Structure formats: C-alpha cells, structure tokens
C-alpha cells in the first residue's frame, strides 16, 4: 500500500496532527478532501471563478500556517471553510473593483453553451442576488445552501451562536425571495 | 397545536434543525394553515432556484491544485513564538547536558578528594560500596581509604556519564525521527 493510499484511511484530525508536525503528504490529503468545497465556498463568496482557485490555494496556505490553532475536537471542514471565507473576502478587498460587484452584468462564466437561455438567465440572476447579500449573511447562506453544513457546523465555522445562524439565514432568504421574486414559482 | 403562524421558523424547519417535538408541531400546524403552507412551498422553490447557480468548473485537476498549494507552503507550519523558542532550546539541549555533565564531574572530584582527603573525613561518609569494604580491606591493602575514595568517585562518575549518554541518545533519537518525518513529507 502506498503512503498516499494509507493516508486515505486517516481521519481529518489525524491528518491535521501529522501535518502540524511537518508531514506534507498528510496535508496534501486534506487539500484533496476539501479542494472542491473550499473552491466552492470562495467562488460563491466572490462570484469570480478566476479568483476562486487562487483564493482557495491561499486559504490552504493559511490553514497550513495556522494548523496549531485548529482544535481536533471540531470538524476540520468548518475550520477550513472559515479560512476560505476570510480569504475570499480579503481577495475581494484587494481587487478594489471599479463598479460594485453586485451591479456587474457579466455572463456567468461557468455556464456551458448548451444550457438553455432561460437556465443561463436564472443562474445569472441567482448569482447576482447571492452576491448582493451582505457578506455575513452570504457566508451563512453559502455554507448552508451550497455546502450543506448544519447550523452547529456553521456556528463553529463563523464563531457565532446558532441563534445568529438562524436569524442571518432567515434574513438572507427573505432578501433573496424579494430579489428573485420574478423567478420563484407561486 | 400552534395557533400562530410559524414563518420565522420555516427556514429551520426546512433545514431539519428543529427538535422532533417542534417539527411535529409545525407539521400539525401546516395541515390547517394554508398561509404557512404557501410559505413552506416558497422556501422549497427558493432552495431549488438557488441550485440553478452551478458550481465553478474545475480549472485545474486535483493533482495540479495540490501541487500548486504545496509549492506555496512555507517549509514548516507556523508556530507560536513560545513553541519556536522551546524547539530552539531543545535543539541546543546537548550543550546544556554537556555543561551539566562537566559540572557533575567537577563536583564529584571535589567531593571525592577534597571532602574525603583534605577535610580528613572517613571515606564512608562519601558513600559508595567501596567505603563499606574498609574494615576488611584496610588490613590487606595499605592506602585503601584513598583508593576506595577514588573508586567511589570513578563509579559515580561513570554512572553520571551513563545517565548523560542515555539522555543524549534520547535527544538524538527524537531529532532523527523528526528528520525522518520531514524527509517523508518532502
């Protein structure tokens, strides 16, 4: 059995502990496990697919540098998603866009040509509506709707009480219902 | 059964985040409240609509992404300053051990000869098995007291050296294991 194959049987906590002692192969395994999730979180927070992979890599570098602060009693996923959200927000701040992000009317770059025009339009509207949410509410919504975290996991990831998760999520969904009213089936 | 509308709980209800009892109460309420039923349907529609925003396309393969992250990693994970100082101190621990060994040897020399010979005290006070042999050996071997003092000192010196060597081997083994782990981790 190769070292990489053996690491696949390890828990996140075991991999994090090995990484902390300098084992880069253990950290590679963590990167493999959470690459898609972290890229997804960064993308939904920023709306920029070009930025997503770059910021996701930055998030993993920060995770490596801050491994000593990770508590193995908590899910690694929550911890790394929190870093991903901060990395995405930092990248957005550094970009200093000339126009407000939510006002951009660019076609969603992830949509393949064979998608119907209607689907493209819906995706574009959803993207704009989500990106128009305040960052705090957007983070909660992204972790719940797109990454499927529980309220407790979101609370741990964002270091907020579960009640705040519930109220922010409710607030975000209310705003989305208003902004996407034209697309919602009645 | 709830008589009031439950709109503020719908998000948590849809996310399965309420207690079984609350979930049941809301189920019962929905059977009789068309307005809240409609709110639940809207929530479901919103969730389906949000799914219209697809995940970002992978720009790099998992292997390439992992390699790119690895290239950006500093040599070792970040450590808090106290841990870094502790590690530095551990690296130079043999110097301290050597200093303590030298001090111990010097102290033994003083105890063995200055205490036993110059202060004119019996060797037995210095302790050790050779002092116990004095009643028999004094008659057989002239100058036994001095020899016994020397042998006592030599025994203690060898013991101290063995302890120091054991500690050094332990330190060396820890360094070797750390080096091996770093090599495996690339």
Contacts between the chains, C-beta under 8 A, distances in Angstrom:
chain1	res1	chain2	res2	distance
A	3	B	184	7.2
A	19	B	77	6.7
A	20	B	77	5.7
A	21	B	178	7.7
A	21	B	181	6.0
A	22	B	76	5.3
A	22	B	77	6.9
A	22	B	178	7.7
A	22	B	181	6.1
A	22	B	182	5.2
A	22	B	185	5.5
A	23	B	181	6.0
A	23	B	184	6.9
A	23	B	185	4.3
A	24	B	70	6.3
A	24	B	73	6.9
A	24	B	185	4.0
A	24	B	186	5.1
A	25	B	184	6.9
A	25	B	185	5.7
A	25	B	186	7.0
A	26	B	185	7.4
A	27	B	70	8.0
A	27	B	73	7.5
A	28	B	66	5.1
A	28	B	69	7.9
A	28	B	70	6.5
A	31	B	65	7.2
A	31	B	66	4.9
A	31	B	69	5.3
A	32	B	62	5.7
A	32	B	66	6.0
A	35	B	62	5.8
A	35	B	65	5.5
A	35	B	66	7.3
A	36	B	55	7.6
A	36	B	58	7.8
A	39	B	56	6.3
A	39	B	58	7.7
A	40	B	55	5.5
A	40	B	56	6.9
A	43	B	55	7.4
A	43	B	56	4.3
A	44	B	53	7.7
A	49	B	56	4.4
A	49	B	57	6.9
A	49	B	59	7.1
A	52	B	56	5.3
A	53	B	59	5.4
A	53	B	60	6.4
A	53	B	65	6.9
A	56	B	65	7.8
A	57	B	65	7.2
A	57	B	68	5.8
A	57	B	69	5.1
A	57	B	72	6.2
A	58	B	72	7.9
A	60	B	69	4.7
A	61	B	69	6.7
A	61	B	72	5.0
A	61	B	73	6.1
A	61	B	74	7.9
A	64	B	73	5.2
A	64	B	74	7.4
A	64	B	77	5.5
A	64	B	78	7.8
A	65	B	74	6.6
A	65	B	77	6.2
A	65	B	78	3.9
A	66	B	77	7.9
A	66	B	78	6.2
A	67	B	77	4.6
A	67	B	78	7.6
A	68	B	77	6.7
A	68	B	78	6.8
A	68	B	79	6.2
A	68	B	80	6.2
A	68	B	83	7.2
A	108	B	53	7.4
A	110	B	54	5.4
A	110	B	55	7.3
A	110	B	56	5.2
A	110	B	57	5.2
A	111	B	54	7.1
A	119	B	52	6.7
A	122	B	49	6.9
A	122	B	52	4.4
A	123	B	52	5.1
A	123	B	53	5.2
A	123	B	54	6.5
A	126	B	49	6.2
A	126	B	50	5.9
A	126	B	52	5.3
A	126	B	53	4.2
A	127	B	53	5.2
A	130	B	50	7.4
A	130	B	53	6.8
A	144	B	15	6.7
A	145	B	47	6.9
A	145	B	50	5.1
A	145	B	51	8.0
A	146	B	50	7.6
A	146	B	55	7.8
A	150	B	17	7.1
A	151	B	12	7.5
A	151	B	15	7.0
A	151	B	17	4.9
A	166	B	11	6.7
A	166	B	12	5.5
A	166	B	17	7.3
A	169	B	11	5.3
A	169	B	15	7.7
A	170	B	8	6.7
A	170	B	11	4.7
A	173	B	11	5.8
A	173	B	43	7.0
A	173	B	46	6.1
A	176	B	46	6.1
A	176	B	50	7.3
A	177	B	42	6.4
A	177	B	46	5.9
A	180	B	46	7.1
A	180	B	49	6.0
A	183	B	49	5.6
A	184	B	42	6.4
A	184	B	45	4.9
A	184	B	46	6.3
A	184	B	49	6.3
A	185	B	45	4.9
